[in-house]
Every structure is written in structure tokens, then in C-alpha cells.
Amino acid sequence: MSRVDDELAAALKESEAVAEAQPAPTAAPLIRPAPKRSIGLLVALLVCGAGVLVLVLSTVTNATIYARQVDELVRERDALMGRNVRVEGALKKGTLTKRDSPCEYRFTLSKKGTELPVRFGQCIVPDTFRDMPGMDVMVTAEGQLDPRGHFEATHIMAKCPSKYEMKDMAAKGEHAPHSPGGSPISPL
């Protein structure tokens, strides 16, 4: 054998001896921690979810506003007592009165021959909310029916006539509902 072969054989024996003396490193087995089952967290999340659901449902129930005409509201008085209602009707001529101390407006709304007395306990009303001779003023009031028989309004809206109604009124020489009676309606 040649010298190179002898050197290779010696190197091979030496590497085998080193391999036998030290075992090959092995990967440590992965130890996964047991999953934490937090029943308390699950219960807390369920309670919070239920609380939010109850809050949403109770808020929606209280925020419902029923819309009715005067005749419908009077007919369904018992079912709508104490609930938020939006009622629409015509301001009955000659019924609009104002009391200064405490500030309160009282008037009557009518529709199809049915009348509803209304109290509005605020001093500020829309400009178009006036008793206009020769003209029906349509009023929408929001509030609740009182057990004593009247409607306690918290918000008042008076409908302004459309531009076509204003043209007809101007042709007849009538005044706009928001003018204090001094200026006639100008044709559009």
C-alpha cells in the first residue's frame, strides 16, 4: 500500500473512534404546555355579551316612536298610553293659546272630525306654527298620551305649504303662514 492509502485508513479509523466515543446530538423532544382552559374567561365573555344584548334590546324598545293620525291615536288610546307617539293633524282654528308662567302652549289637533287636546310645555315654537285664518296649518307633535286625556308634546313641527299651495294662495291674495299677516305671498 502506498503511503496515501495508509494515511487515509488511519484518518478513517480515527474518525470512527471519535464517532463512537461521542454520540450524535439528537434534537430535544418538543414539550408543549397543556392548553389552558380558562372557564372563568369564557363565562366573563358570555356575561358581557348577554349584557350588551339586553342593553341594545331595551334601548330599541324605548326608542320606538309610533306615528299616527289624530283619529287613529284617539281610537288606539289605550294601546298607546305612555308610549312615544308622533301624531299629525290640523291645528283647530281658535284653539291656540299661550301661557307665560310657566311657559306653555295649548291647542287642539283635528283629523276627520276627531279632536285631540295638546299641551306643549316650551316657549319656542316654529315660525309656521300660527293660527292662520282661512288656512289649515298641519302640525306634527311628538310626545305621549296623558292619562288625563290630553297629549303631552315634547316636540312640535308645523308643515309649511308647498310652493304650489303658495301659488294658489298668492292668486287668492292670501298671506304666508310664517308672515305675521303683513306681507302677502309673492308668486314664485
Secondary structure as the mmCIF struct_conf table of DSSP 4:
data_model
#
loop_
_struct_conf.conf_type_id
_struct_conf.id
_struct_conf.beg_label_comp_id
_struct_conf.beg_label_asym_id
_struct_conf.beg_label_seq_id
_struct_conf.end_label_comp_id
_struct_conf.end_label_asym_id
_struct_conf.end_label_seq_id
HELX_RH_AL_P HELX_RH_AL_P1 ARG A 3 ALA A 21
BEND BEND1 GLN A 22 GLN A 22
HELX_LH_PP_P HELX_LH_PP_P1 PRO A 23 PRO A 25
HELX_LH_PP_P HELX_LH_PP_P2 ALA A 27 LEU A 30
HELX_LH_PP_P HELX_LH_PP_P3 ARG A 32 LYS A 36
HELX_RH_AL_P HELX_RH_AL_P2 ILE A 39 ALA A 63
STRN STRN1 TYR A 66 GLN A 69
HELX_RH_AL_P HELX_RH_AL_P3 VAL A 70 ARG A 75
TURN_TY1_P TURN_TY1_P1 GLU A 76 GLU A 76
HELX_RH_AL_P HELX_RH_AL_P4 ARG A 77 LEU A 80
STRN STRN2 MET A 81 MET A 81
TURN_TY1_P TURN_TY1_P2 GLY A 82 GLY A 82
BEND BEND2 ARG A 83 ARG A 83
STRN STRN3 VAL A 85 LEU A 91
HELX_LH_PP_P HELX_LH_PP_P4 LYS A 92 LYS A 92
TURN_TY1_P TURN_TY1_P3 LYS A 93 GLY A 94
STRN STRN4 THR A 97 ARG A 99
TURN_TY1_P TURN_TY1_P4 ASP A 100 CYS A 103
STRN STRN5 GLU A 104 LYS A 111
TURN_TY1_P TURN_TY1_P5 LYS A 112 GLY A 113
STRN STRN6 THR A 114 PHE A 120
BEND BEND3 CYS A 123 CYS A 123
TURN_TY1_P TURN_TY1_P6 ASP A 127 THR A 128
BEND BEND4 ARG A 130 ARG A 130
TURN_TY1_P TURN_TY1_P7 PRO A 133 GLY A 134
BEND BEND5 MET A 135 MET A 135
STRN STRN7 MET A 138 LEU A 145
TURN_TY1_P TURN_TY1_P8 PRO A 147 ARG A 148
BEND BEND6 GLY A 149 HIS A 150
STRN STRN8 PHE A 151 ALA A 158
HELX_LH_PP_P HELX_LH_PP_P5 LYS A 159 SER A 162
HELX_RH_AL_P HELX_RH_AL_P5 LYS A 163 LYS A 172
TURN_TY1_P TURN_TY1_P9 GLY A 173 GLY A 173
HELX_LH_PP_P HELX_LH_PP_P6 GLU A 174 GLU A 174
STRN STRN9 HIS A 175 HIS A 175
HELX_LH_PP_P HELX_LH_PP_P7 ALA A 176 ALA A 176
TURN_TY1_P TURN_TY1_P10 PRO A 177 HIS A 178
BEND BEND7 SER A 179 SER A 179
BEND BEND8 GLY A 181 SER A 183
STRN STRN10 PRO A 184 PRO A 184
HELX_LH_PP_P HELX_LH_PP_P8 ILE A 185 PRO A 187
#
